[in-house]
Structure formats: C-alpha cells, structure tokens
Amino acid sequence: IPYMWAASVQSEDTFIKIFNNSSLDADVSVDVTSDDGTITATVNLAQIPAGTVAIYWAKDIAEAAGISVPGAFAATFTVNAPTGSVTAMANQKRPGGVDRVIPVYHDVTGYKSF
C-alpha cells in the first residue's frame, strides 16, 4: 500500500482487510517506511487462520513500528499463504464519513506481498 494514514481515532484511520481463503493458517508481516523516510521497520502481525479474514489498523501498525500517530507511512504486507487464495482491500476513513479506497498492489510470483 503506497500510503497509509494512521490517525489517533478509528473514525479517521486506515485499515487493510486481508482474506485468507486457503486451507492453511497464514503468518502476516508488514514492512513499513515512515512518510519522511526516517523510520523503517518490520512488524509481525497476528496470524490469519485458514478460511478467515483479518483487519489491521494503521494506528496499531504505526505504533508497533515506532511511527508517530497521527502520521503516514508506506506498507508492504507479506502473507504466507498460496498466492491464489489471498485477497485484500484497504480503506482510509475520512472525517464526515467520506471514506476512500486505497490501492493494494500484489506480487503474483508465488506468495503475495501487498
């Protein structure tokens, strides 16, 4: 995800929803780079059980990576599950209820990185 805004309140935060449609549990990690480029970190996230969905909030990721909230960062998610069985969508919640869908790019070489 090229841009995630981490807000101090959930009504203005960004989230990614990852669907694990495989028969395997999937470990998830995210490589983050702060908007100003001064902080880079890898954060291990909660595992997604087989056949379920997980939601990860930008605020939680930013705090785990040592990025100030509110603040922005770029994120590359790695989901250890077969590539054809994982999908994702991201949304930035905006004041006044005007949410914005954020692009999610993926690698189709085997395991997906978002």
Order of alpha helices (4+ residues) and beta strands (2+ residues): beta-beta-beta-beta-beta-alpha-beta-beta-beta-beta
